[in-house]
Amino acid sequence: MKLRNIICSLMVAGLFVGCASEKSEREEGARLEAEAKVSRADAEKAALAKVPNGTVKEGEIEKEKGKLIWSFDVATPGTKDITEVHVDAMTGEVVGMEKEAPKDEAKEKH
């Protein structure tokens, strides 16, 4: 019985930690977005202009190597690969592109 209570307590604690972590990530994203001079919508247009017929699957704002960027995962019909496109959040310029196979994408998530 005690073991069951301990396990339940640990599970509840894990849920609280997970929720707090997700909240802090959202707050960090909002803070970074407030710093950006380029909106997500405009950055998305710039990214899609570089990937013909692409569809944005995910996007986020982040600091990478000291630079504020919008990062988009763009899917292209006819391939399982994802094109990761980085757009400078201050200028709107595309500053990087990289093709990722599904296995590389899965590694990046972990």
TIPA-998320 format. One record per residue: residue number from 0; x, y, z of N, C-alpha, C, O in turn; residue in one letter. Coordinates in steps of 0.1 Angstrom, whole numbers. Example, Ala and Ser with C-alpha at 12.3 -4.5 7.8 and 13.67 -1.06 7.14 Angstrom:
2
[0, [132, -57, 78], [123, -45, 78], [132, -33, 78], [142, -33, 85], 'A']
[1, [128, -22, 71], [137, -11, 71], [129, 0, 79], [134, 11, 80], 'S']
END
This chain:
110
[0, [8, -12, 0], [0, 0, 0], [9, 13, 0], [6, 22, -7], 'M']
[1, [19, 13, 8], [28, 24, 9], [35, 26, -5], [36, 38, -9], 'K']
[2, [39, 16, -11], [46, 17, -24], [36, 23, -34], [40, 31, -42], 'L']
[3, [24, 19, -34], [14, 25, -43], [12, 40, -41], [12, 48, -50], 'R']
[4, [12, 44, -28], [11, 58, -25], [23, 66, -29], [22, 77, -34], 'N']
[5, [35, 60, -28], [47, 67, -32], [47, 68, -47], [50, 79, -52], 'I']
[6, [43, 58, -54], [43, 59, -69], [33, 69, -74], [36, 77, -83], 'I']
[7, [21, 70, -68], [11, 80, -71], [16, 94, -68], [14, 103, -76], 'C']
[8, [23, 96, -57], [28, 109, -54], [39, 113, -64], [39, 125, -68], 'S']
[9, [48, 104, -68], [58, 107, -78], [52, 110, -91], [56, 119, -98], 'L']
[10, [41, 103, -95], [34, 107, -108], [28, 121, -107], [29, 128, -117], 'M']
[11, [22, 124, -96], [16, 137, -95], [27, 148, -95], [25, 158, -102], 'V']
[12, [38, 146, -88], [49, 155, -89], [54, 157, -103], [57, 168, -107], 'A']
[13, [55, 146, -110], [60, 147, -124], [51, 155, -133], [56, 162, -141], 'G']
[14, [38, 154, -131], [28, 162, -138], [30, 177, -135], [30, 185, -145], 'L']
[15, [32, 180, -123], [34, 194, -119], [47, 200, -125], [47, 211, -130], 'F']
[16, [58, 192, -125], [70, 196, -131], [69, 198, -146], [73, 208, -152], 'V']
[17, [62, 189, -153], [60, 190, -167], [51, 202, -171], [55, 209, -180], 'G']
[18, [41, 205, -163], [33, 217, -166], [41, 230, -163], [39, 239, -171], 'C']
[19, [49, 230, -153], [57, 242, -150], [67, 244, -161], [69, 256, -165], 'A']
[20, [73, 234, -166], [83, 235, -177], [76, 240, -190], [82, 249, -196], 'S']
[21, [64, 235, -193], [57, 239, -205], [54, 254, -204], [54, 262, -214], 'E']
[22, [49, 258, -192], [46, 272, -190], [58, 281, -192], [57, 292, -198], 'K']
[23, [69, 277, -186], [81, 286, -187], [86, 287, -202], [91, 297, -206], 'S']
[24, [84, 276, -210], [87, 276, -224], [78, 286, -231], [83, 293, -240], 'E']
[25, [65, 286, -228], [56, 295, -234], [60, 310, -231], [59, 319, -239], 'R']
[26, [63, 312, -218], [67, 326, -214], [80, 330, -221], [80, 342, -225], 'E']
[27, [89, 321, -222], [102, 325, -229], [99, 328, -244], [104, 337, -249], 'E']
[28, [90, 320, -250], [86, 323, -264], [80, 336, -266], [82, 344, -275], 'G']
[29, [71, 340, -256], [64, 353, -257], [74, 364, -255], [73, 375, -261], 'A']
[30, [84, 362, -246], [94, 372, -244], [102, 375, -256], [105, 386, -260], 'R']
[31, [106, 364, -262], [114, 365, -275], [106, 371, -286], [111, 379, -294], 'L']
[32, [94, 367, -287], [85, 373, -298], [83, 388, -296], [83, 395, -306], 'E']
[33, [83, 392, -284], [82, 407, -281], [94, 414, -286], [94, 426, -289], 'A']
[34, [106, 408, -286], [118, 414, -290], [119, 414, -306], [126, 423, -311], 'E']
[35, [112, 405, -312], [113, 404, -327], [107, 416, -334], [97, 422, -330], 'A']
[36, [114, 420, -345], [109, 431, -354], [101, 425, -365], [93, 432, -372], 'K']
[37, [102, 412, -368], [95, 405, -378], [85, 396, -372], [88, 388, -364], 'V']
[38, [73, 397, -377], [62, 389, -371], [64, 374, -376], [71, 371, -386], 'S']
[39, [57, 365, -369], [58, 351, -373], [52, 349, -387], [58, 342, -395], 'R']
[40, [41, 356, -390], [35, 355, -403], [44, 359, -414], [45, 353, -424], 'A']
[41, [51, 370, -412], [60, 375, -422], [72, 366, -424], [77, 363, -435], 'D']
[42, [77, 361, -413], [88, 351, -413], [84, 338, -420], [92, 332, -427], 'A']
[43, [72, 334, -417], [67, 322, -424], [66, 324, -439], [70, 315, -446], 'E']
[44, [62, 335, -443], [61, 338, -458], [75, 337, -464], [77, 332, -475], 'K']
[45, [85, 343, -457], [99, 343, -462], [104, 328, -463], [111, 324, -472], 'A']
[46, [101, 320, -453], [105, 306, -453], [98, 298, -464], [105, 291, -471], 'A']
[47, [85, 300, -466], [78, 293, -476], [82, 297, -490], [81, 289, -500], 'L']
[48, [87, 309, -492], [92, 314, -505], [105, 306, -509], [108, 305, -521], 'A']
[49, [112, 300, -499], [124, 292, -502], [121, 278, -504], [130, 270, -509], 'K']
[50, [109, 273, -501], [106, 259, -503], [93, 258, -511], [82, 258, -505], 'V']
[51, [94, 257, -524], [82, 257, -533], [72, 246, -529], [76, 234, -526], 'P']
[52, [60, 249, -528], [49, 240, -525], [50, 235, -510], [43, 225, -507], 'N']
[53, [58, 241, -502], [59, 237, -488], [48, 240, -479], [40, 249, -482], 'G']
[54, [47, 233, -468], [37, 236, -457], [45, 236, -444], [52, 227, -441], 'T']
[55, [42, 247, -436], [49, 247, -423], [42, 238, -414], [30, 238, -412], 'V']
[56, [50, 229, -408], [45, 219, -398], [47, 223, -384], [39, 221, -375], 'K']
[57, [58, 230, -381], [61, 236, -368], [69, 248, -370], [76, 250, -380], 'E']
[58, [68, 257, -360], [76, 269, -360], [78, 274, -346], [69, 272, -337], 'G']
[59, [89, 281, -344], [92, 286, -330], [102, 298, -332], [109, 299, -342], 'E']
[60, [102, 306, -322], [112, 317, -321], [122, 312, -311], [119, 307, -300], 'I']
[61, [135, 315, -314], [146, 310, -305], [158, 319, -307], [160, 325, -317], 'E']
[62, [167, 318, -297], [180, 324, -298], [190, 313, -302], [190, 303, -295], 'K']
[63, [197, 315, -313], [206, 305, -317], [219, 312, -320], [220, 321, -329], 'E']
[64, [230, 309, -314], [243, 315, -315], [242, 330, -313], [248, 338, -320], 'K']
[65, [234, 334, -303], [232, 348, -300], [223, 356, -309], [221, 368, -307], 'G']
[66, [217, 350, -319], [209, 356, -329], [194, 352, -327], [191, 340, -325], 'K']
[67, [185, 361, -327], [171, 358, -326], [165, 354, -340], [166, 361, -349], 'L']
[68, [160, 342, -340], [155, 336, -353], [142, 330, -351], [138, 325, -341], 'I']
[69, [134, 330, -362], [123, 321, -364], [128, 308, -370], [135, 309, -380], 'W']
[70, [124, 297, -365], [128, 284, -371], [115, 277, -375], [106, 275, -367], 'S']
[71, [115, 272, -387], [103, 266, -393], [107, 252, -398], [117, 251, -405], 'F']
[72, [99, 242, -396], [100, 229, -402], [90, 229, -413], [78, 230, -411], 'D']
[73, [95, 228, -426], [86, 228, -437], [86, 215, -444], [96, 209, -448], 'V']
[74, [74, 209, -446], [72, 197, -454], [69, 200, -468], [63, 210, -472], 'A']
[75, [74, 191, -477], [72, 193, -491], [65, 180, -497], [69, 169, -494], 'T']
[76, [55, 182, -505], [48, 171, -511], [58, 162, -518], [67, 166, -525], 'P']
[77, [56, 148, -517], [64, 139, -525], [76, 135, -518], [84, 126, -523], 'G']
[78, [79, 140, -506], [91, 136, -498], [87, 135, -483], [79, 143, -479], 'T']
[79, [94, 127, -476], [93, 126, -462], [102, 136, -455], [101, 138, -442], 'K']
[80, [112, 141, -462], [122, 150, -456], [115, 163, -452], [105, 167, -457], 'D']
[81, [121, 169, -442], [117, 183, -437], [128, 192, -440], [140, 189, -439], 'I']
[82, [124, 204, -445], [134, 215, -446], [133, 224, -435], [122, 231, -433], 'T']
[83, [143, 226, -427], [143, 235, -416], [148, 248, -421], [159, 249, -427], 'E']
[84, [140, 259, -420], [144, 272, -425], [145, 282, -413], [136, 282, -405], 'V']
[85, [156, 289, -413], [158, 299, -402], [157, 313, -408], [163, 316, -418], 'H']
[86, [148, 321, -402], [146, 335, -406], [150, 344, -395], [146, 343, -384], 'V']
[87, [159, 354, -399], [163, 364, -389], [151, 372, -384], [144, 378, -392], 'D']
[88, [148, 372, -371], [136, 378, -365], [138, 393, -365], [128, 400, -361], 'A']
[89, [149, 398, -368], [151, 413, -368], [151, 419, -382], [146, 430, -384], 'M']
[90, [155, 411, -392], [155, 416, -406], [146, 409, -416], [142, 415, -426], 'T']
[91, [141, 397, -412], [133, 389, -421], [140, 382, -432], [134, 375, -441], 'G']
[92, [153, 382, -432], [161, 375, -441], [162, 360, -438], [163, 357, -426], 'E']
[93, [162, 351, -448], [165, 337, -445], [180, 336, -443], [188, 339, -452], 'V']
[94, [183, 330, -431], [198, 329, -428], [203, 315, -427], [215, 313, -425], 'V']
[95, [194, 305, -430], [198, 292, -430], [187, 282, -434], [175, 284, -432], 'G']
[96, [192, 271, -441], [183, 261, -445], [190, 248, -444], [202, 247, -447], 'M']
[97, [182, 237, -440], [188, 224, -439], [178, 214, -441], [167, 214, -435], 'E']
[98, [181, 204, -449], [172, 192, -451], [174, 182, -440], [185, 179, -436], 'K']
[99, [163, 177, -435], [164, 167, -424], [155, 155, -428], [144, 156, -432], 'E']
[100, [161, 143, -428], [154, 131, -430], [145, 128, -417], [149, 133, -406], 'A']
[101, [135, 120, -418], [127, 117, -406], [134, 112, -394], [131, 116, -383], 'P']
[102, [145, 104, -396], [152, 99, -385], [160, 110, -378], [162, 110, -366], 'K']
[103, [165, 120, -386], [172, 131, -380], [163, 140, -372], [167, 145, -362], 'D']
[104, [151, 142, -378], [141, 150, -371], [137, 143, -358], [136, 150, -348], 'E']
[105, [136, 130, -357], [132, 123, -345], [144, 125, -334], [141, 127, -323], 'A']
[106, [156, 124, -339], [167, 126, -329], [167, 140, -323], [169, 142, -312], 'K']
[107, [164, 150, -332], [164, 164, -327], [153, 166, -317], [155, 175, -308], 'E']
[108, [142, 159, -318], [131, 161, -308], [135, 156, -294], [130, 162, -284], 'K']
[109, [144, 147, -293], [149, 141, -280], [161, 149, -276], [166, 146, -265], 'H']
END
